[in-house]
Amino acid sequence: MMIRRTIFAIGIVVGFGNNAFAQSSDLGSWNIANIRYHFDDKWSLFGEAQVRSLEFYNYFYYYEYKGGATYKIDKNTAVSLAAGSYQTYQDGGNFVLPKRNDEFRIWPS
């Protein structure tokens, strides 16, 4: 009985194995740049930008940029307020319209 189950499991894996790969083998890219500037011991500003592609620096479909300020209340406590824009486009080219998603977010932390 155990041998039949093993053979059946191997048959399933071999038979459907090539359909099990959900992603293409192309390399994509995910680039992030961020910056932080400290005014003094209490205040700082930060910013970040990202761009993503489905192939190696081709077929760009997503970008975002965000920034904010942080205030350090004491040694162990800080508060931040930030905002950002997040844009997702259709697959198949570089920022192909129409957009899939167009967001603006504000967040405190």
C-alpha positions as CSV (number, residue, x, y, z in Angstrom):
1,M,0.0,0.0,0.0
2,M,2.8,2.4,0.9
3,I,4.6,1.8,-2.4
4,R,1.4,2.6,-4.4
5,R,1.0,5.9,-2.5
6,T,4.7,6.8,-3.2
7,I,4.4,6.0,-6.9
8,F,1.1,8.0,-7.1
9,A,2.7,11.0,-5.3
10,I,5.7,10.8,-7.7
11,G,3.4,10.6,-10.7
12,I,1.5,13.7,-9.5
13,V,4.7,15.7,-9.0
14,V,6.2,14.7,-12.4
15,G,2.9,15.1,-14.2
16,F,2.1,18.6,-12.9
17,G,5.6,19.7,-12.0
18,N,6.0,22.1,-14.9
19,N,2.7,23.8,-14.0
20,A,3.8,24.4,-10.4
21,F,6.0,27.3,-11.3
22,A,3.9,30.4,-10.7
23,Q,6.5,33.0,-11.7
24,S,8.6,33.5,-14.8
25,S,12.3,33.0,-14.7
26,D,13.1,36.6,-15.7
27,L,14.9,38.7,-13.2
28,G,13.1,41.8,-12.0
29,S,14.4,44.8,-10.1
30,W,13.4,46.5,-6.9
31,N,15.3,49.7,-6.2
32,I,15.1,51.8,-3.1
33,A,16.8,55.1,-2.2
34,N,16.3,56.7,1.2
35,I,17.7,59.6,3.1
36,R,17.6,60.9,6.6
37,Y,18.7,64.3,7.9
38,H,19.2,65.0,11.6
39,F,18.7,68.7,12.5
40,D,19.7,68.1,16.1
41,D,19.2,65.5,18.9
42,K,15.4,65.8,18.7
43,W,14.3,66.5,15.0
44,S,15.0,64.6,11.8
45,L,13.5,64.4,8.3
46,F,13.4,61.3,6.1
47,G,12.5,60.4,2.6
48,E,12.3,57.3,0.4
49,A,11.7,56.5,-3.2
50,Q,11.2,53.1,-4.8
51,V,10.8,51.8,-8.4
52,R,10.1,48.2,-9.4
53,S,10.2,46.3,-12.7
54,L,9.2,42.9,-13.9
55,E,12.3,42.4,-16.0
56,F,15.9,43.5,-15.2
57,Y,15.4,47.3,-15.5
58,N,12.6,47.0,-18.0
59,Y,8.8,46.8,-17.7
60,F,8.5,49.2,-14.8
61,Y,5.1,48.9,-13.2
62,Y,5.4,50.5,-9.7
63,Y,6.8,53.6,-8.0
64,E,6.4,55.3,-4.7
65,Y,7.8,58.2,-2.8
66,K,7.3,59.2,0.7
67,G,8.7,61.5,3.4
68,G,8.2,62.7,6.9
69,A,9.5,64.2,10.1
70,T,10.4,62.5,13.4
71,Y,10.6,64.1,16.9
72,K,12.5,62.3,19.6
73,I,10.6,62.9,22.9
74,D,13.2,61.1,25.1
75,K,15.8,58.3,24.8
76,N,13.2,55.6,24.2
77,T,10.3,57.4,22.5
78,A,9.9,59.1,19.2
79,V,6.8,60.2,17.1
80,S,6.7,60.6,13.3
81,L,4.3,62.0,10.8
82,A,4.7,61.1,7.1
83,A,2.9,61.0,3.8
84,G,3.5,59.2,0.5
85,S,2.3,58.5,-3.0
86,Y,2.1,54.9,-4.3
87,Q,1.4,54.2,-8.0
88,T,0.9,50.8,-9.6
89,Y,0.5,50.4,-13.4
90,Q,-0.6,47.6,-15.8
91,D,1.9,44.8,-16.8
92,G,3.4,44.7,-20.2
93,G,5.5,47.9,-20.6
94,N,7.0,50.8,-18.8
95,F,4.2,52.5,-16.7
96,V,1.4,51.3,-19.0
97,L,-1.9,53.1,-18.4
98,P,-4.5,52.8,-17.0
99,K,-3.2,52.6,-13.5
100,R,-4.1,49.6,-11.3
101,N,-3.7,51.7,-8.1
102,D,-3.2,55.3,-7.3
103,E,-2.8,56.0,-3.5
104,F,-1.9,58.8,-1.2
105,R,-1.3,57.8,2.4
106,I,-0.7,59.8,5.5
107,W,0.4,58.0,8.7
108,P,1.4,58.9,12.2
109,S,3.6,56.6,14.2
